[in-house]
Amino acid sequence: GFDEKWLRHMGLDPARLSLIRVEGDSMQPTLNDGDDIMVDTAAADRTPKKGIHVLRLDGTLMVKRLLPGKGGKLSILSDNPAFAPIEDVDAGEVTMIGRVVWVGRKL
């Protein structure tokens, strides 16, 4: 459903992309329950950068905003203020799945 030329122009490798559906409201208003997101799994091979990522922490798959900190620590944030941040997490405790590079939703 995506033009390969456009994906490559965006700096993405089509073979390293996945589409998944968002469940829950922790990332509202940025991402809503039922939104489809494109995840660049190649980003999992790199040091995490500030942005929205799919990750696994303590066996739970989640979509969260990451803020890298000093000493290999991460802050894992929800955009919805009703959800508390998870701060000072050792990056080694987090399995990175990929970075969110696109979102689509039904209007």
FENKA-V448092 format. One line per field, one symbol per residue. ss: DSSP state (a for helix, b for strand, c for the rest). phi: phi as a letter, one per 20 degrees, with the letter a starting at -180 (. if undefined). burial: + if it has 24 or more other ideal C-beta (glycine too) atoms within 12 Angstrom, else -. A space follows every 10 residues. Layout:
BEGIN
ss: ???
phi: ???
burial: ???
END
This chain:
BEGIN
ss: cccaaaaaac cccaaabbbb bccccccccc cccccbbbbb aaaaaccccc bbbbbbbccb bbbbbbbbca aabbbbbccc cccccbbbbb aaabbbbbbb bbbbccc
phi: .cffffffff ndegfddcdc dfcocfdfef cdgnfecede ffffedfgdg qecebcclnd ebdbedcfcf mmecddcefe ffdffddlef gfedeeerdf daccbee
burial: ---------- -+----++-+ -+---++--- ++--+-++++ +-+----+-- +++++-+--- -+++++-+-- ---+-+++-- -----+--+- +--+-+++++ ++-----
END
